[in-house]
């Protein structure tokens, strides 16, 4: 499987030089060299449902933060690849607003590698966070769906998009406070199809979790019992 994935992520996709240090890439590397890859802001560990840092925890068992223990989020577990820091933040911005569609392949591979080392059962389906039709028309593509499509191919899982829609045209979440984000996204999604028992939501960035948890609530009302969230980067809630 890894050989198959590597074959679509050849250096020619992004050029023959590392995107960070500009050294020449060999055939086993894509986008960035191995030296730079290990220096990316990889997500380490935190709350299992919101990724916020926990001052102390037992290494043998993942924990929830105090806030999530008090009010359990709708998602059951969060998997993140990176912190939303340089250069990940710049790449995601270019991908989303600069129409760099090819980025989705490399980003999906990073999620695949993170999920591959989990010892938990895979979900039955992947669900990208949907965009409202107005935003989809303006942007021209859904960045979460591009990542989800590549990831689903790597994991041999179906992608569910039909019957899941964003019925409310909301403001951009960036720049809003947590309370404003929650109010902004409330009742934004509609699910009109049956959802499998175990699914995973795919998105590019997780900040407060307002969007992901609002969608997870709808998916659980539609039949799901376990809803994970798989994201490229986690932006610390300030």
Residue frames as a rotation matrix with the C-alpha (Angstrom) as fourth column:
UNK 1
0.567 0.823 0.000 0.00
0.823 -0.567 0.000 0.00
0.000 0.000 -1.000 0.00
UNK 2
0.450 -0.460 -0.766 2.77
0.168 -0.798 0.578 2.45
-0.877 -0.389 -0.282 0.90
UNK 3
-0.637 -0.696 0.332 4.46
0.432 0.034 0.901 1.79
-0.638 0.717 0.279 -2.47
UNK 4
-0.120 0.702 0.702 1.19
0.976 -0.046 0.213 2.60
0.182 0.710 -0.680 -4.23
UNK 5
0.793 0.407 -0.454 0.85
0.528 -0.831 0.178 5.86
-0.304 -0.381 -0.873 -2.30
UNK 6
0.008 -0.891 -0.454 4.47
0.184 -0.445 0.876 6.82
-0.983 -0.091 0.161 -2.98
UNK 7
-0.510 -0.233 0.828 3.89
0.804 0.214 0.555 6.36
-0.306 0.949 0.078 -6.68
UNK 8
0.366 0.699 0.614 1.37
0.824 -0.550 0.134 9.25
0.431 0.457 -0.778 -6.76
UNK 9
0.961 -0.078 -0.265 3.54
0.098 -0.800 0.592 11.47
-0.258 -0.595 -0.761 -4.61
UNK 10
0.327 -0.878 0.350 6.62
0.942 0.275 -0.190 11.69
0.071 0.392 0.917 -6.77
UNK 11
-0.340 -0.539 -0.771 8.96
0.597 -0.757 0.266 14.70
-0.727 -0.369 0.579 -6.55
UNK 12
-0.857 -0.022 0.515 7.64
0.480 -0.397 0.782 15.84
0.187 0.917 0.351 -9.93
UNK 13
0.134 0.988 -0.083 4.34
0.937 -0.099 0.335 16.71
0.323 -0.122 -0.938 -8.32
UNK 14
0.878 0.169 -0.448 5.85
0.372 -0.830 0.417 19.69
-0.301 -0.532 -0.791 -6.51
UNK 15
0.695 -0.711 -0.104 9.21
-0.644 -0.553 -0.529 19.97
0.319 0.434 -0.843 -8.23
UNK 16
0.527 -0.584 -0.617 12.57
0.321 0.809 -0.493 18.34
0.787 0.061 0.613 -7.72
UNK 17
-0.610 -0.762 0.216 13.65
0.114 -0.354 -0.928 20.45
0.784 -0.542 0.303 -4.74
UNK 18
-0.429 0.391 -0.814 12.53
0.902 0.227 -0.366 20.63
0.042 -0.892 -0.450 -1.12
UNK 19
0.313 0.689 0.654 9.88
0.593 -0.680 0.432 23.29
0.742 0.252 -0.622 -0.55
UNK 20
0.967 0.051 -0.250 11.68
0.242 -0.492 0.836 24.48
-0.080 -0.869 -0.488 2.62
UNK 21
0.361 -0.909 -0.208 15.45
0.010 -0.220 0.976 24.16
-0.933 -0.354 -0.070 2.25
UNK 22
0.728 0.076 -0.681 15.51
-0.631 -0.313 -0.710 23.81
-0.268 0.947 -0.180 -1.58
UNK 23
-0.438 -0.843 0.311 17.88
-0.602 0.533 0.594 20.84
-0.667 0.073 -0.741 -1.55
UNK 24
-0.439 0.235 -0.868 17.48
-0.775 0.390 0.497 18.26
0.455 0.890 0.011 -4.31
UNK 25
0.267 0.621 0.737 14.94
-0.844 0.519 -0.132 15.55
-0.464 -0.587 0.663 -3.54
UNK 26
-0.891 -0.453 -0.020 15.65
-0.411 0.789 0.456 11.88
-0.191 0.415 -0.890 -4.14
UNK 27
-0.583 0.683 -0.439 13.01
-0.309 0.313 0.898 9.51
0.751 0.660 0.029 -5.53
UNK 28
-0.426 0.411 -0.806 11.88
0.764 0.640 -0.078 8.43
0.484 -0.649 -0.587 -2.05
UNK 29
-0.654 0.136 -0.744 11.02
0.486 -0.678 -0.551 12.00
-0.579 -0.722 0.378 -1.03
UNK 30
-0.182 0.639 0.747 8.10
0.853 -0.275 0.443 14.20
0.489 0.718 -0.495 -2.03
UNK 31
0.724 0.530 0.442 7.58
0.368 -0.838 0.404 17.91
0.584 -0.130 -0.801 -1.51
UNK 32
0.624 -0.563 0.542 10.08
-0.762 -0.593 0.261 18.22
0.174 -0.576 -0.799 1.34
UNK 33
-0.162 -0.784 -0.600 13.27
-0.397 0.608 -0.688 16.37
0.903 0.127 -0.409 2.23
UNK 34
0.338 0.265 -0.903 13.47
0.554 0.719 0.419 13.96
0.760 -0.642 0.096 5.14
UNK 35
-0.675 -0.662 -0.326 15.61
0.675 -0.376 -0.635 16.43
0.298 -0.648 0.701 7.11
UNK 36
-0.837 0.411 0.361 12.88
-0.423 -0.905 0.049 19.09
0.347 -0.112 0.931 6.96
UNK 37
-0.027 0.899 -0.436 10.06
-0.165 0.426 0.889 16.57
0.986 0.096 0.137 7.41
UNK 38
-0.003 -0.010 -1.000 11.17
0.830 0.558 -0.008 15.63
0.558 -0.830 0.007 10.92
UNK 39
-0.866 -0.352 -0.355 11.28
0.490 -0.740 -0.461 19.33
-0.101 -0.573 0.813 11.85
UNK 40
-0.420 0.818 0.393 7.68
-0.002 -0.434 0.901 20.06
0.907 0.378 0.184 10.96
UNK 41
-0.659 0.181 0.730 5.46
-0.735 -0.363 -0.573 21.06
0.162 -0.914 0.372 13.95
UNK 42
-0.482 0.454 -0.750 4.09
0.049 0.868 0.494 17.55
0.875 0.201 -0.440 14.48
UNK 43
0.302 0.681 0.667 1.28
-0.768 -0.241 0.593 17.25
0.564 -0.692 0.451 16.98
UNK 44
-0.748 -0.653 -0.116 2.42
-0.427 0.608 -0.670 15.29
0.508 -0.452 -0.733 20.02
UNK 45
-0.478 0.581 -0.659 -0.25
0.687 0.715 0.133 14.74
0.548 -0.389 -0.741 22.62
UNK 46
-0.876 0.294 0.382 -3.06
-0.444 -0.799 -0.405 16.42
0.186 -0.524 0.831 24.50
UNK 47
-0.300 0.863 0.407 -6.75
-0.547 0.195 -0.814 16.00
-0.782 -0.467 0.413 25.28
UNK 48
-0.771 -0.066 0.633 -8.16
0.320 0.819 0.476 13.10
-0.550 0.570 -0.610 23.26
UNK 49
0.067 0.890 0.451 -11.21
0.955 0.075 -0.289 15.09
-0.291 0.450 -0.844 22.12
UNK 50
0.953 0.289 -0.091 -10.00
0.249 -0.918 -0.308 18.71
-0.172 0.271 -0.947 21.76
UNK 51
0.436 -0.874 0.213 -6.17
0.728 0.203 -0.655 18.37
0.529 0.441 0.725 21.61
UNK 52
0.684 -0.217 0.697 -5.59
-0.425 -0.895 0.139 21.12
0.593 -0.391 -0.704 24.16
UNK 53
-0.343 -0.907 -0.245 -2.39
-0.222 0.332 -0.917 20.60
0.913 -0.261 -0.315 26.18
UNK 54
0.851 0.490 -0.191 -2.74
0.040 0.302 0.952 18.76
0.524 -0.818 0.238 29.48
UNK 55
0.437 -0.733 0.521 -0.15
-0.862 -0.507 0.010 19.74
0.257 -0.454 -0.853 32.14
UNK 56
-0.637 -0.612 0.470 0.30
-0.719 0.692 -0.073 16.21
-0.280 -0.384 -0.880 33.45
UNK 57
0.551 0.792 -0.263 -0.95
-0.832 0.543 -0.110 12.85
0.056 0.280 0.958 32.27
UNK 58
0.172 -0.432 0.886 -0.14
-0.275 0.842 0.464 9.18
-0.946 -0.323 0.026 32.48
UNK 59
-0.482 -0.462 -0.745 1.72
-0.819 -0.064 0.570 8.05
-0.311 0.885 -0.348 29.39
UNK 60
-0.930 0.073 0.359 -0.03
0.121 0.986 0.113 4.68
-0.346 0.149 -0.926 29.47
UNK 61
-0.191 0.945 0.264 -3.51
0.953 0.243 -0.180 6.10
-0.234 0.218 -0.947 28.92
UNK 62
-0.725 -0.023 0.688 -4.75
0.361 -0.864 0.351 9.17
0.586 0.503 0.635 27.00
UNK 63
-0.507 0.511 -0.694 -6.80
0.729 -0.176 -0.662 11.63
-0.460 -0.841 -0.284 28.98
UNK 64
0.240 0.623 0.745 -9.41
0.764 -0.594 0.250 14.30
0.598 0.509 -0.619 28.49
UNK 65
-0.782 -0.453 0.427 -8.89
0.152 -0.804 -0.575 17.85
0.604 -0.385 0.698 29.69
UNK 66
-0.847 0.435 -0.305 -10.97
0.306 -0.071 -0.949 19.25
-0.434 -0.898 -0.073 32.54
UNK 67
-0.511 0.672 -0.536 -13.32
-0.733 -0.666 -0.137 21.07
-0.449 0.323 0.833 30.16
UNK 68
-0.363 0.356 -0.861 -14.08
-0.679 0.532 0.506 17.94
0.638 0.768 0.049 28.13
UNK 69
-0.858 0.082 -0.506 -14.56
0.369 0.784 -0.499 15.89
0.356 -0.616 -0.703 31.29
UNK 70
-0.742 0.588 -0.322 -17.12
-0.012 -0.491 -0.871 18.43
-0.670 -0.643 0.372 32.46
UNK 71
0.372 0.833 -0.410 -18.90
-0.538 -0.166 -0.826 18.70
-0.756 0.528 0.387 29.10
UNK 72
-0.207 -0.469 0.858 -18.28
0.324 0.795 0.513 15.73
-0.923 0.385 -0.012 26.81
UNK 73
-0.503 -0.011 -0.864 -17.83
-0.703 -0.577 0.416 16.84
-0.504 0.816 0.282 23.16
UNK 74
0.619 0.780 -0.090 -19.88
-0.652 0.447 -0.613 15.20
-0.438 0.438 0.785 20.43
UNK 75
0.395 -0.559 -0.729 -16.76
-0.568 0.476 -0.672 13.72
0.722 0.679 -0.129 18.82
UNK 76
0.999 0.023 -0.043 -15.30
0.014 0.704 0.710 10.68
0.046 -0.710 0.703 20.55
UNK 77
0.308 -0.951 -0.026 -11.68
0.594 0.171 0.786 11.16
-0.743 -0.258 0.617 19.52
UNK 78
0.913 -0.100 -0.395 -9.55
-0.325 -0.763 -0.559 13.68
-0.245 0.639 -0.729 17.65
UNK 79
0.335 -0.845 0.417 -6.57
0.774 0.500 0.389 12.75
-0.537 0.192 0.821 15.48
UNK 80
0.942 -0.087 -0.323 -4.32
-0.208 -0.908 -0.363 15.60
-0.262 0.409 -0.874 14.34
UNK 81
0.642 -0.745 0.179 -1.09
0.683 0.450 -0.576 15.59
0.349 0.492 0.798 12.33
UNK 82
-0.437 -0.849 0.299 0.40
0.700 -0.529 -0.479 19.00
0.565 0.000 0.825 13.10
UNK 83
-0.084 0.321 -0.943 0.10
0.655 -0.696 -0.295 22.16
-0.751 -0.642 -0.152 15.11
UNK 84
0.689 0.406 0.600 -1.19
0.720 -0.472 -0.508 25.06
0.077 0.783 -0.618 13.06
UNK 85
0.489 -0.671 -0.558 2.23
-0.048 -0.659 0.751 26.69
-0.871 -0.340 -0.354 12.85
UNK 86
0.503 -0.398 -0.767 4.74
-0.859 -0.323 -0.396 27.53
-0.091 0.858 -0.505 10.11
UNK 87
-0.909 0.023 -0.416 5.00
-0.367 -0.514 0.775 26.10
-0.196 0.858 0.476 7.51
UNK 88
-0.720 0.667 0.189 1.79
0.679 0.734 -0.004 24.07
-0.141 0.126 -0.982 7.88
UNK 89
0.039 0.774 -0.632 -0.36
0.430 -0.583 -0.689 27.18
-0.902 -0.245 -0.356 8.34
UNK 90
-0.298 -0.231 -0.926 1.07
-0.613 -0.697 0.371 28.72
-0.732 0.679 0.066 5.15
UNK 91
-0.992 -0.106 -0.073 0.57
-0.125 0.661 0.740 25.54
-0.031 0.743 -0.669 3.13
UNK 92
-0.466 0.884 0.031 -3.02
0.805 0.439 -0.400 25.11
-0.368 -0.161 -0.916 4.27
UNK 93
0.077 0.456 -0.886 -3.78
0.005 -0.889 -0.457 28.74
-0.997 0.031 -0.071 3.41
UNK 94
-0.604 -0.365 -0.708 -2.30
-0.687 -0.213 0.695 28.30
-0.404 0.906 -0.122 -0.08
UNK 95
-0.952 0.268 0.148 -4.21
0.301 0.907 0.296 25.04
-0.055 0.326 -0.944 -0.50
UNK 96
-0.228 0.952 -0.205 -7.56
0.793 0.059 -0.606 26.52
-0.565 -0.301 -0.768 0.56
UNK 97
0.529 0.488 -0.694 -7.40
0.164 -0.861 -0.481 30.01
-0.833 0.141 -0.536 -0.94
UNK 98
-0.156 -0.686 -0.711 -4.69
-0.698 -0.432 0.570 29.65
-0.699 0.585 -0.412 -3.58
UNK 99
0.754 0.591 -0.287 -6.31
-0.625 0.511 -0.590 26.71
-0.202 0.624 0.755 -5.34
UNK 100
-0.352 -0.904 -0.242 -3.25
-0.920 0.382 -0.086 24.50
0.171 0.192 -0.966 -4.85
UNK 101
0.636 0.770 -0.045 -5.25
-0.754 0.633 0.176 21.30
0.164 -0.078 0.983 -5.30
UNK 102
0.297 -0.588 -0.752 -2.15
-0.134 0.754 -0.643 19.11
0.945 0.292 0.145 -5.51
UNK 103
-0.522 -0.488 0.699 -1.43
-0.726 -0.176 -0.665 19.79
0.448 -0.855 -0.262 -1.85
UNK 104
0.388 0.815 0.430 -4.35
-0.921 0.318 0.227 17.51
0.048 -0.484 0.874 -0.94
UNK 105
0.667 -0.172 -0.725 -2.39
-0.100 0.944 -0.316 14.38
0.738 0.283 0.612 -1.86
UNK 106
-0.427 -0.900 -0.087 0.53
0.060 0.068 -0.996 15.15
0.902 -0.431 0.025 0.45
UNK 107
-0.472 0.324 0.820 -1.80
-0.844 -0.437 -0.313 16.27
0.257 -0.839 0.479 3.25
UNK 108
0.646 0.754 -0.121 -3.85
-0.707 0.650 0.278 13.08
0.289 -0.094 0.953 2.95
UNK 109
0.283 -0.627 -0.725 -0.68
0.120 0.774 -0.622 11.01
0.951 0.089 0.294 3.17
UNK 110
-0.684 -0.550 0.479 0.23
-0.359 -0.317 -0.878 12.69
0.635 -0.773 0.020 6.46
UNK 111
0.026 0.786 0.618 -3.16
-0.999 0.037 -0.005 11.77
-0.027 -0.618 0.786 7.92
UNK 112
0.705 0.216 -0.675 -2.79
-0.379 0.920 -0.102 8.24
0.599 0.328 0.730 6.57
UNK 113
-0.230 -0.890 -0.395 0.55
0.057 0.392 -0.918 7.77
0.972 -0.234 -0.040 8.31
UNK 114
-0.675 0.029 0.737 -0.88
-0.693 -0.368 -0.620 9.06
0.253 -0.929 0.269 11.60
UNK 115
0.358 0.908 0.216 -3.91
-0.933 0.357 0.043 6.77
-0.038 -0.217 0.975 11.38
UNK 116
0.400 -0.249 -0.882 -1.85
-0.369 0.837 -0.404 3.77
0.839 0.487 0.243 10.23
UNK 117
-0.623 -0.752 -0.213 -0.02
-0.063 0.320 -0.945 3.62
0.779 -0.576 -0.247 13.56
UNK 118
-0.255 0.627 0.736 -3.23
-0.966 -0.196 -0.168 3.68
0.039 -0.754 0.656 15.62
UNK 119
-0.993 -0.093 -0.068 -4.29
-0.088 0.993 -0.079 0.33
0.074 -0.072 -0.995 17.01
UNK 120
-0.400 0.916 0.040 -7.97
-0.289 -0.085 -0.954 1.25
-0.870 -0.393 0.298 16.90
UNK 121
-0.194 0.447 0.873 -10.52
0.787 0.602 -0.133 -0.11
-0.585 0.662 -0.469 14.45
UNK 122
-0.987 -0.130 0.095 -11.03
0.160 -0.720 0.675 1.93
-0.019 0.681 0.732 11.32
UNK 123
-0.365 0.907 -0.209 -14.39
-0.458 -0.370 -0.808 3.66
-0.811 -0.200 0.551 10.81
UNK 124
-0.035 0.471 0.881 -16.91
0.621 0.701 -0.350 2.37
-0.783 0.535 -0.317 8.31
UNK 125
0.439 0.206 0.874 -16.87
0.851 -0.407 -0.331 5.59
0.288 0.890 -0.354 6.29
UNK 126
-0.639 -0.651 -0.409 -15.24
0.705 -0.709 0.026 9.02
-0.307 -0.272 0.912 5.97
UNK 127
0.486 0.845 0.225 -17.26
0.874 -0.475 -0.105 12.24
0.018 0.247 -0.969 5.95
UNK 128
-0.649 -0.693 0.314 -15.68
0.690 -0.710 -0.142 15.54
0.322 0.124 0.939 4.81
UNK 129
-0.343 0.509 -0.790 -17.03
0.468 -0.636 -0.613 18.70
-0.814 -0.580 -0.020 6.43
UNK 130
0.041 0.407 0.913 -19.40
0.999 -0.043 -0.025 20.10
0.029 0.913 -0.408 3.79
UNK 131
-0.922 -0.264 -0.283 -19.34
0.252 -0.964 0.081 23.67
-0.294 0.003 0.956 2.51
UNK 132
0.103 0.946 -0.306 -22.43
0.135 -0.318 -0.938 25.77
-0.985 0.055 -0.161 1.87
UNK 133
0.373 0.108 0.922 -23.30
0.877 0.283 -0.388 25.94
-0.303 0.953 0.010 -1.82
UNK 134
0.997 -0.006 0.074 -22.48
0.017 -0.951 -0.308 29.67
0.073 0.309 -0.948 -1.94
UNK 135
0.442 -0.892 0.089 -18.99
-0.643 -0.246 0.726 29.16
-0.626 -0.378 -0.682 -0.54
UNK 136
0.055 -0.388 0.920 -18.42
0.385 0.858 0.339 26.08
-0.921 0.336 0.197 -2.67
UNK 137
0.714 0.269 0.646 -19.35
0.697 -0.199 -0.688 28.03
-0.056 0.942 -0.330 -5.79
UNK 138
0.925 -0.379 -0.009 -17.07
-0.379 -0.925 0.012 30.93
-0.013 -0.008 -1.000 -4.80
UNK 139
0.194 -0.912 0.361 -14.07
-0.636 0.164 0.755 28.75
-0.747 -0.376 -0.548 -3.88
UNK 140
0.181 -0.055 -0.982 -14.61
-0.945 0.267 -0.189 26.15
0.273 0.962 -0.004 -6.56
UNK 141
-0.074 -0.217 -0.973 -13.80
-0.013 0.976 -0.216 23.12
0.997 -0.004 -0.075 -4.40
UNK 142
0.864 0.303 0.401 -14.13
-0.424 0.010 0.906 21.71
0.270 -0.953 0.137 -0.91
UNK 143
-0.051 -0.999 0.003 -10.65
-0.829 0.041 -0.558 21.29
0.558 -0.031 -0.830 0.58
UNK 144
-0.233 0.017 0.972 -11.88
-0.806 0.555 -0.203 18.75
-0.543 -0.831 -0.116 3.13
UNK 145
0.766 0.586 0.264 -13.43
-0.323 0.706 -0.630 16.58
-0.555 0.397 0.731 0.44
UNK 146
0.591 -0.635 -0.497 -10.24
-0.574 0.102 -0.813 16.56
0.567 0.766 -0.304 -1.65
UNK 147
-0.445 -0.760 0.474 -8.27
-0.876 0.257 -0.409 15.32
0.189 -0.597 -0.780 1.38
UNK 148
0.012 0.557 0.830 -11.01
-0.657 0.630 -0.414 12.81
-0.754 -0.540 0.374 2.26
UNK 149
0.864 0.345 -0.367 -11.10
-0.497 0.467 -0.731 11.38
-0.081 0.814 0.575 -1.26
UNK 150
0.105 -0.911 -0.398 -7.35
-0.637 0.246 -0.731 10.67
0.764 0.330 -0.554 -1.30
UNK 151
-0.563 -0.333 0.757 -7.44
-0.825 0.290 -0.485 9.30
-0.058 -0.897 -0.438 2.24
UNK 152
0.383 0.806 0.451 -10.41
-0.681 0.576 -0.452 7.05
-0.624 -0.134 0.770 1.51
UNK 153
0.749 -0.179 -0.638 -8.53
-0.499 0.480 -0.722 5.57
0.436 0.859 0.270 -1.45
UNK 154
-0.320 -0.947 0.033 -5.51
-0.674 0.203 -0.711 4.86
0.666 -0.250 -0.703 0.75
UNK 155
-0.701 0.089 0.708 -7.64
-0.634 0.379 -0.675 3.24
-0.328 -0.921 -0.209 3.47
UNK 156
-0.860 0.437 -0.262 -10.12
0.101 0.650 0.753 1.56
0.500 0.621 -0.604 1.10
UNK 157
-0.581 0.697 -0.421 -13.07
0.573 -0.018 -0.819 3.28
-0.578 -0.717 -0.389 2.78
UNK 158
-0.032 0.641 0.767 -16.17
0.925 -0.272 0.266 4.93
0.379 0.718 -0.584 1.29
UNK 159
-0.976 -0.164 -0.143 -16.74
0.201 -0.932 -0.302 8.69
-0.084 -0.324 0.942 1.42
UNK 160
-0.094 0.996 -0.005 -20.24
0.992 0.094 -0.090 9.85
-0.089 -0.013 -0.996 2.34
UNK 161
-0.975 -0.166 -0.146 -21.33
0.152 -0.983 0.102 13.22
-0.161 0.077 0.984 0.96
UNK 162
-0.531 0.843 0.085 -24.91
-0.051 -0.132 0.990 12.66
0.846 0.522 0.113 -0.25
UNK 163
0.403 0.808 -0.430 -27.51
0.487 0.208 0.848 13.49
0.775 -0.551 -0.310 2.36
UNK 164
0.199 -0.401 -0.894 -25.08
0.898 -0.289 0.330 15.63
-0.391 -0.869 0.302 4.37
UNK 165
0.046 -0.119 0.992 -25.23
0.719 -0.685 -0.116 19.32
0.693 0.719 0.054 3.67
UNK 166
-0.744 -0.270 -0.610 -24.48
0.596 -0.681 -0.425 22.70
-0.301 -0.681 0.668 5.14
UNK 167
0.020 0.907 0.420 -27.89
0.974 -0.112 0.196 24.33
0.225 0.405 -0.886 5.02
UNK 168
0.853 0.254 -0.456 -26.86
0.420 -0.853 0.310 27.59
-0.310 -0.456 -0.835 6.68
UNK 169
0.359 -0.735 0.576 -24.48
0.525 -0.351 -0.775 30.11
0.771 0.581 0.260 5.11
UNK 170
0.755 -0.111 -0.646 -22.29
0.619 -0.202 0.759 31.04
-0.215 -0.973 -0.084 8.06
UNK 171
0.809 -0.588 -0.013 -19.60
-0.584 -0.802 -0.126 33.63
0.063 0.109 -0.992 8.59
UNK 172
0.197 -0.839 -0.507 -15.98
-0.061 0.506 -0.861 32.49
0.979 0.200 0.048 8.37
UNK 173
0.818 0.162 -0.552 -15.04
0.475 0.349 0.808 31.01
0.324 -0.923 0.208 11.75
UNK 174
-0.194 -0.972 -0.134 -11.58
0.932 -0.140 -0.333 32.58
0.305 -0.190 0.933 11.79
UNK 175
-0.746 -0.189 0.639 -11.48
0.067 -0.975 -0.211 35.71
0.663 -0.114 0.740 13.91
UNK 176
0.285 0.913 0.291 -14.52
-0.411 -0.157 0.898 34.76
0.866 -0.375 0.331 15.99
UNK 177
-0.439 -0.339 0.832 -14.45
-0.898 0.129 -0.421 33.97
0.035 -0.932 -0.361 19.72
UNK 178
-0.998 0.056 -0.032 -15.42
0.058 0.995 -0.076 30.49
0.028 -0.078 -0.997 20.93
UNK 179
-0.397 0.910 -0.117 -18.92
0.270 -0.006 -0.963 31.66
-0.877 -0.414 -0.243 21.87
UNK 180
0.025 0.363 -0.931 -19.33
-0.747 -0.613 -0.259 33.42
-0.665 0.702 0.256 18.53
UNK 181
-0.756 -0.358 -0.548 -18.16
-0.636 0.598 0.487 30.30
0.154 0.717 -0.680 16.69
UNK 182
-0.882 0.450 0.141 -20.68
0.338 0.812 -0.476 28.15
-0.328 -0.372 -0.868 18.53
UNK 183
-0.037 0.903 -0.428 -23.54
0.025 -0.427 -0.904 30.55
-0.999 -0.044 -0.006 17.75
UNK 184
-0.206 -0.142 -0.968 -22.37
-0.866 -0.434 0.248 30.97
-0.456 0.890 -0.034 14.16
UNK 185
-0.804 -0.259 -0.535 -22.33
-0.515 0.752 0.411 27.24
0.296 0.606 -0.738 13.40
UNK 186
-0.692 0.573 0.438 -25.42
-0.148 0.481 -0.864 26.21
-0.706 -0.663 -0.248 15.40
UNK 187
0.278 0.873 0.400 -27.97
0.161 0.369 -0.916 24.33
-0.947 0.319 -0.038 13.25
UNK 188
-0.051 -0.384 -0.922 -25.75
-0.802 -0.534 0.267 24.79
-0.595 0.753 -0.281 10.20
UNK 189
-0.875 -0.390 -0.288 -25.81
-0.485 0.710 0.511 21.14
0.005 0.586 -0.810 9.08
UNK 190
0.272 0.952 0.140 -28.53
-0.894 0.304 -0.330 18.79
-0.357 -0.035 0.934 7.92
UNK 191
-0.863 -0.505 0.036 -28.24
-0.471 0.826 0.309 15.01
-0.186 0.250 -0.950 7.61
UNK 192
0.132 0.980 -0.147 -30.98
-0.943 0.079 -0.323 13.25
-0.305 0.181 0.935 5.68
UNK 193
0.303 -0.098 -0.948 -29.39
-0.494 0.834 -0.245 9.84
0.815 0.542 0.204 5.24
UNK 194
1.000 0.025 0.000 -28.59
-0.015 0.572 0.820 6.97
0.020 -0.820 0.573 7.59
UNK 195
0.303 -0.945 0.124 -25.05
-0.836 -0.326 -0.441 7.14
0.457 0.030 -0.889 8.98
UNK 196
0.224 -0.283 -0.933 -23.00
0.135 0.957 -0.258 4.04
0.965 -0.068 0.252 9.86
UNK 197
0.829 0.138 -0.542 -22.19
0.510 0.210 0.834 3.16
0.229 -0.968 0.103 13.45
UNK 198
0.315 -0.834 -0.453 -18.57
0.497 -0.262 0.828 4.38
-0.809 -0.485 0.332 13.27
UNK 199
0.719 -0.064 0.692 -17.48
0.627 -0.369 -0.686 7.27
0.299 0.927 -0.225 11.05
UNK 200
-0.166 -0.810 -0.563 -14.66
0.820 -0.430 0.378 9.81
-0.548 -0.399 0.735 10.81
UNK 201
0.919 0.381 -0.102 -15.08
0.293 -0.833 -0.469 13.49
-0.264 0.401 -0.877 9.97
UNK 202
-0.062 -0.959 0.277 -12.22
0.986 -0.016 0.166 14.93
-0.155 0.283 0.947 7.87
UNK 203
0.959 0.284 0.009 -11.29
0.282 -0.950 -0.133 18.62
-0.029 0.130 -0.991 7.98
UNK 204
0.345 -0.881 0.325 -8.22
0.346 -0.202 -0.916 20.76
0.873 0.428 0.235 7.43
UNK 205
-0.686 -0.604 0.405 -8.00
-0.094 -0.479 -0.873 22.74
0.721 -0.637 0.272 10.70
UNK 206
0.296 0.703 -0.647 -9.43
0.706 0.296 0.643 22.20
0.644 -0.647 -0.409 14.19
UNK 207
-0.503 -0.435 0.747 -9.52
-0.135 -0.814 -0.565 25.27
0.854 -0.385 0.351 16.45
UNK 208
-0.525 0.387 0.758 -12.32
-0.849 -0.177 -0.498 25.31
-0.059 -0.905 0.422 19.02
UNK 209
-0.976 0.164 0.145 -14.05
0.173 0.984 0.052 22.27
-0.134 0.076 -0.988 17.54
UNK 210
-0.399 0.884 -0.242 -17.34
-0.417 -0.410 -0.811 24.13
-0.817 -0.223 0.532 17.10
UNK 211
-0.039 0.370 -0.928 -17.80
-0.999 0.016 0.049 23.08
0.033 0.929 0.369 13.47
UNK 212
-0.683 -0.321 -0.656 -16.70
-0.389 0.920 -0.045 19.48
0.618 0.224 -0.754 13.97
UNK 213
-0.951 0.309 0.004 -18.83
0.146 0.461 -0.875 18.93
-0.272 -0.832 -0.484 17.05
UNK 214
-0.247 0.901 -0.357 -21.92
-0.681 -0.423 -0.598 20.51
-0.690 0.095 0.718 15.48
UNK 215
-0.085 0.155 -0.984 -21.60
-0.897 0.419 0.143 18.13
0.434 0.895 0.103 12.53
UNK 216
-0.885 -0.316 -0.343 -20.94
-0.148 0.887 -0.437 15.19
0.442 -0.336 -0.832 14.88
UNK 217
-0.677 0.709 0.194 -24.20
-0.306 -0.031 -0.952 15.90
-0.669 -0.704 0.238 16.74
UNK 218
0.141 0.741 -0.656 -26.13
-0.947 -0.092 -0.307 15.65
-0.289 0.665 0.689 13.47
UNK 219
-0.309 -0.345 -0.887 -24.34
-0.665 0.745 -0.058 12.42
0.680 0.572 -0.459 12.50
UNK 220
-0.998 -0.049 0.038 -25.17
-0.060 0.647 -0.760 10.83
0.013 -0.761 -0.648 15.84
UNK 221
-0.304 0.953 0.001 -28.82
-0.548 -0.174 -0.818 11.79
-0.780 -0.249 0.575 15.51
UNK 222
0.288 0.367 -0.884 -28.73
-0.956 0.159 -0.246 10.07
0.051 0.917 0.397 12.11
UNK 223
0.927 0.255 -0.274 -27.56
-0.248 0.967 0.060 6.74
0.280 0.013 0.960 13.52
UNK 224
0.100 -0.965 -0.242 -23.85
-0.016 0.242 -0.970 6.97
0.995 0.101 0.009 14.29
UNK 225
0.920 0.161 -0.358 -22.52
0.326 0.197 0.925 6.02
0.219 -0.967 0.128 17.71
UNK 226
0.239 -0.916 -0.322 -18.79
0.608 -0.117 0.785 6.72
-0.757 -0.384 0.529 17.33
UNK 227
0.909 0.018 0.416 -17.67
0.347 -0.586 -0.732 9.85
0.231 0.810 -0.539 15.50
UNK 228
0.111 -0.941 -0.318 -13.96
0.821 -0.094 0.563 10.56
-0.560 -0.324 0.762 15.20
UNK 229
0.959 0.048 -0.279 -12.39
-0.104 -0.856 -0.506 13.72
-0.263 0.514 -0.817 13.79
UNK 230
0.216 -0.906 0.364 -9.32
0.875 0.345 0.339 13.50
-0.433 0.245 0.867 11.56
UNK 231
0.977 0.126 -0.173 -7.67
0.065 -0.946 -0.318 16.86
-0.204 0.300 -0.932 10.89
UNK 232
0.477 -0.846 0.238 -4.45
0.484 0.027 -0.874 18.07
0.733 0.532 0.423 9.32
UNK 233
-0.627 -0.747 0.222 -3.67
0.289 -0.488 -0.824 20.68
0.723 -0.452 0.522 11.97
UNK 234
0.345 0.650 -0.677 -4.79
0.908 -0.050 0.415 21.76
0.236 -0.758 -0.608 15.39
UNK 235
-0.241 -0.349 0.906 -4.81
0.137 -0.936 -0.324 25.48
0.961 0.046 0.273 16.13
UNK 236
-0.691 -0.047 -0.722 -4.50
0.709 0.152 -0.689 26.11
0.142 -0.987 -0.072 19.88
UNK 237
0.347 0.897 0.274 -7.60
0.696 -0.442 0.566 27.80
0.628 -0.006 -0.778 21.24
UNK 238
-0.726 -0.685 0.059 -6.49
0.509 -0.593 -0.623 31.15
0.462 -0.423 0.780 22.56
